[in-house]
């Protein structure tokens, strides 16, 4: 997946912060902010490991779960024509719209 790195088993999205000329990492799936900056990928990994360690320690000290809980449900609003196209594509594969969308998202997320 583009712009995603894994640090200590946790995924983080990486972007460039042009205002300060540094790479920025932000952990996904945490129950709070744990971002980190560096001028190279190697240093970003080091800073990420440190940021994650501090975040997890703070959560433990405060008795807070560090990981965000996902319900598995979300609402999507589409243009009517796109909605129709998705229903037709799902039916062509003999799937419900929910199954088809889940498969499409899974396929896209694995890249």
Backbone as CSV, one residue per row, in Angstrom:
resi,resn,N_x,N_y,N_z,CA_x,CA_y,CA_z,C_x,C_y,C_z
1,UNK,0.855,-1.172,0.000,0.000,0.000,0.000,0.902,1.236,0.000
2,UNK,0.576,2.211,-0.794,1.374,3.423,-0.896,1.323,4.228,0.393
3,UNK,2.473,4.770,0.767,2.585,5.693,1.890,2.196,5.093,3.234
4,UNK,2.267,3.768,3.358,1.987,3.105,4.622,3.245,2.364,5.048
5,UNK,3.650,2.558,6.279,4.763,1.782,6.833,4.265,1.093,8.094
6,UNK,4.953,0.020,8.461,4.602,-0.698,9.672,5.744,-0.556,10.669
7,UNK,5.389,-0.156,11.875,6.354,0.037,12.952,5.826,-0.694,14.174
8,UNK,6.610,-1.632,14.676,6.206,-2.390,15.873,4.816,-3.013,15.699
9,UNK,4.507,-3.458,14.479,3.221,-4.085,14.215,2.068,-3.126,13.984
10,UNK,2.322,-1.831,14.028,1.270,-0.826,13.829,1.503,-0.101,12.507
11,UNK,0.431,0.092,11.760,0.530,0.780,10.476,0.436,2.296,10.675
12,UNK,1.241,2.997,9.876,1.237,4.460,9.914,1.257,4.979,8.484
13,UNK,0.519,6.043,8.252,0.526,6.690,6.942,1.640,7.734,6.956
14,UNK,2.356,7.829,5.835,3.484,8.756,5.719,3.151,9.804,4.668
15,UNK,3.442,11.052,4.994,3.241,12.146,4.040,4.379,13.138,4.197
16,UNK,4.465,14.039,3.265,5.464,15.101,3.329,4.788,16.355,3.868
17,UNK,5.393,16.953,4.862,4.910,18.239,5.355,5.768,19.315,4.698
18,UNK,5.277,19.928,3.620,6.103,20.881,2.876,6.428,22.149,3.652
19,UNK,5.612,22.487,4.642,5.873,23.704,5.413,7.153,23.598,6.227
20,UNK,7.469,22.398,6.691,8.680,22.231,7.503,9.716,21.341,6.823
21,UNK,9.373,20.808,5.653,10.332,20.016,4.878,10.674,18.678,5.512
22,UNK,9.723,18.077,6.222,9.965,16.792,6.869,8.891,15.782,6.490
23,UNK,9.261,14.516,6.628,8.284,13.454,6.490,7.480,13.388,7.779
24,UNK,6.195,13.113,7.647,5.317,13.009,8.810,4.685,11.636,8.802
25,UNK,4.718,10.969,9.935,4.047,9.692,10.099,2.910,9.853,11.087
26,UNK,1.822,9.146,10.835,0.683,9.175,11.744,0.134,7.764,11.849
27,UNK,0.118,7.229,13.065,-0.385,5.879,13.269,-1.881,5.825,13.018
28,UNK,-2.309,4.744,12.404,-3.717,4.500,12.131,-4.235,3.501,13.157
29,UNK,-5.459,3.603,13.508,-6.054,2.613,14.390,-5.778,2.810,15.863
30,UNK,-5.141,3.916,16.219,-4.929,4.200,17.635,-6.059,5.083,18.142
31,UNK,-6.270,5.037,19.420,-7.349,5.774,20.053,-6.904,7.189,20.452
32,UNK,-6.051,7.777,19.666,-5.547,9.119,19.949,-4.427,9.450,18.982
33,UNK,-3.897,10.627,19.107,-2.857,11.080,18.197,-1.479,10.613,18.605
34,UNK,-0.766,10.084,17.639,0.625,9.684,17.858,1.352,9.901,16.541
35,UNK,1.671,11.158,16.242,2.360,11.430,14.996,3.836,11.684,15.278
36,UNK,4.632,11.663,14.209,6.081,11.757,14.358,6.677,12.296,13.066
37,UNK,7.842,12.930,13.175,8.482,13.609,12.042,9.949,13.216,11.952
38,UNK,10.476,13.229,10.717,11.907,12.989,10.499,12.260,13.397,9.076
39,UNK,13.564,13.435,8.805,14.003,13.841,7.471,14.395,12.662,6.584
40,UNK,14.228,11.427,7.070,14.485,10.244,6.259,13.580,9.115,6.741
41,UNK,13.402,8.116,5.908,12.554,6.988,6.283,13.141,6.244,7.479
42,UNK,14.455,6.041,7.494,15.071,5.345,8.637,14.827,6.099,9.943
43,UNK,15.022,7.397,9.912,14.786,8.203,11.112,13.303,8.245,11.458
44,UNK,12.449,8.233,10.420,11.012,8.230,10.657,10.603,6.954,11.402
45,UNK,11.194,5.829,11.018,10.915,4.565,11.719,11.358,4.649,13.184
46,UNK,12.518,5.230,13.426,13.011,5.387,14.803,12.082,6.285,15.616
47,UNK,11.729,7.424,15.039,10.835,8.354,15.735,9.459,7.734,15.945
48,UNK,9.000,6.956,14.972,7.713,6.283,15.095,7.713,5.286,16.239
49,UNK,8.781,4.508,16.367,8.880,3.535,17.456,8.857,4.249,18.803
50,UNK,9.544,5.359,18.903,9.565,6.132,20.144,8.189,6.728,20.432
51,UNK,7.555,7.306,19.422,6.232,7.900,19.594,5.220,6.843,20.026
52,UNK,5.264,5.671,19.408,4.343,4.592,19.755,4.580,4.121,21.189
53,UNK,5.831,3.986,21.569,6.166,3.549,22.931,5.595,4.530,23.960
54,UNK,5.812,5.811,23.746,5.315,6.834,24.672,3.781,6.808,24.711
55,UNK,3.157,6.693,23.555,1.700,6.655,23.491,1.157,5.469,24.271
56,UNK,1.721,4.284,24.062,1.258,3.082,24.756,1.486,3.185,26.261
57,UNK,2.599,3.765,26.664,2.875,3.954,28.102,1.855,4.897,28.731
58,UNK,1.545,5.986,28.034,0.566,6.944,28.561,-0.817,6.301,28.686
59,UNK,-1.182,5.492,27.696,-2.478,4.803,27.755,-2.516,3.850,28.948
60,UNK,-1.428,3.122,29.157,-1.363,2.182,30.285,-1.459,2.929,31.612
61,UNK,-0.762,4.046,31.726,-0.789,4.843,32.962,-2.194,5.379,33.246
62,UNK,-2.920,5.724,32.195,-4.247,6.311,32.353,-5.383,5.288,32.272
63,UNK,-5.038,4.021,32.092,-6.050,2.983,32.011,-6.955,3.103,30.796
64,UNK,-6.386,3.577,29.693,-7.146,3.796,28.465,-6.710,2.769,27.425
65,UNK,-7.676,2.203,26.698,-7.335,1.291,25.609,-6.639,2.087,24.502
66,UNK,-5.472,1.649,24.061,-4.750,2.412,23.039,-5.299,2.243,21.627
67,UNK,-6.119,1.228,21.410,-6.544,0.915,20.058,-7.990,1.308,19.799
68,UNK,-8.186,1.910,18.661,-9.512,2.327,18.232,-10.347,1.088,17.895
69,UNK,-11.585,1.101,18.295,-12.495,-0.005,17.996,-13.314,0.349,16.756
70,UNK,-13.396,-0.594,15.830,-14.168,-0.395,14.614,-15.401,-1.292,14.664
71,UNK,-16.551,-0.752,14.335,-17.803,-1.499,14.408,-18.019,-2.403,13.200
72,UNK,-17.354,-2.102,12.100,-17.594,-2.853,10.881,-18.733,-2.269,10.050
73,UNK,-19.258,-1.136,10.492,-20.358,-0.491,9.777,-19.983,0.948,9.453
74,UNK,-20.384,1.386,8.266,-20.249,2.792,7.904,-21.233,3.111,6.791
75,UNK,-21.612,4.356,6.683,-22.549,4.805,5.651,-21.781,5.434,4.506
76,UNK,-22.247,5.167,3.305,-21.624,5.749,2.118,-22.706,6.429,1.296
77,UNK,-22.449,7.637,0.879,-23.375,8.340,0.004,-22.759,8.387,-1.392
78,UNK,-23.554,7.971,-2.367,-23.091,7.914,-3.750,-24.054,8.664,-4.651
79,UNK,-23.543,9.052,-5.782,-24.427,9.580,-6.820,-25.355,8.444,-7.239
80,UNK,-26.612,8.750,-7.558,-27.561,7.695,-7.928,-27.064,6.780,-9.053
81,UNK,-26.413,7.319,-10.048,-25.905,6.505,-11.157,-24.815,5.533,-10.680
82,UNK,-23.972,5.982,-9.783,-22.923,5.112,-9.237,-23.542,4.021,-8.367
83,UNK,-24.554,4.375,-7.604,-25.273,3.399,-6.780,-25.860,2.307,-7.690
84,UNK,-26.512,2.744,-8.770,-27.098,1.793,-9.717,-26.018,0.890,-10.326
85,UNK,-24.910,1.468,-10.710,-23.822,0.692,-11.313,-23.271,-0.334,-10.330
86,UNK,-23.172,0.041,-9.068,-22.674,-0.890,-8.048,-23.652,-2.042,-7.841
87,UNK,-24.946,-1.747,-7.807,-25.964,-2.796,-7.661,-25.886,-3.760,-8.841
88,UNK,-25.769,-3.231,-10.054,-25.676,-4.082,-11.242,-24.411,-4.943,-11.216
89,UNK,-23.295,-4.357,-10.820,-22.045,-5.117,-10.734,-22.152,-6.230,-9.696
90,UNK,-22.783,-5.938,-8.581,-22.969,-6.947,-7.541,-23.854,-8.085,-8.036
91,UNK,-24.941,-7.732,-8.664,-25.863,-8.762,-9.171,-25.204,-9.612,-10.249
92,UNK,-24.367,-8.991,-11.073,-23.659,-9.735,-12.115,-22.745,-10.804,-11.516
93,UNK,-22.264,-10.562,-10.299,-21.417,-11.527,-9.593,-22.219,-12.363,-8.603
94,UNK,-23.552,-12.251,-8.663,-24.459,-12.974,-7.773,-24.109,-12.737,-6.292
95,UNK,-23.879,-11.469,-5.966,-23.564,-11.052,-4.605,-24.530,-9.958,-4.187
96,UNK,-24.689,-9.825,-2.890,-25.420,-8.663,-2.388,-24.537,-7.442,-2.582
97,UNK,-25.138,-6.284,-2.532,-24.353,-5.053,-2.644,-23.327,-4.980,-1.527
98,UNK,-23.731,-5.362,-0.318,-22.820,-5.336,0.823,-21.622,-6.267,0.595
99,UNK,-21.877,-7.497,0.127,-20.784,-8.443,-0.140,-19.852,-7.903,-1.212
100,UNK,-20.444,-7.348,-2.270,-19.643,-6.848,-3.379,-18.752,-5.685,-2.932
101,UNK,-19.343,-4.740,-2.204,-18.566,-3.591,-1.723,-17.466,-4.056,-0.768
102,UNK,-17.788,-4.983,0.110,-16.785,-5.510,1.031,-15.615,-6.134,0.262
103,UNK,-15.920,-6.910,-0.775,-14.867,-7.527,-1.589,-14.024,-6.479,-2.309
104,UNK,-14.688,-5.454,-2.850,-13.969,-4.391,-3.565,-13.030,-3.652,-2.600
105,UNK,-13.525,-3.328,-1.417,-12.694,-2.625,-0.431,-11.535,-3.509,0.012
106,UNK,-11.813,-4.786,0.262,-10.743,-5.700,0.662,-9.648,-5.783,-0.394
107,UNK,-10.064,-5.892,-1.637,-9.094,-5.955,-2.736,-8.262,-4.675,-2.827
108,UNK,-8.919,-3.535,-2.710,-8.213,-2.257,-2.794,-7.285,-2.046,-1.595
109,UNK,-7.701,-2.489,-0.428,-6.915,-2.273,0.789,-5.677,-3.162,0.839
110,UNK,-5.674,-4.260,0.121,-4.537,-5.175,0.110,-3.397,-4.690,-0.764
111,UNK,-3.653,-3.736,-1.631,-2.619,-3.260,-2.551,-1.590,-2.434,-1.863
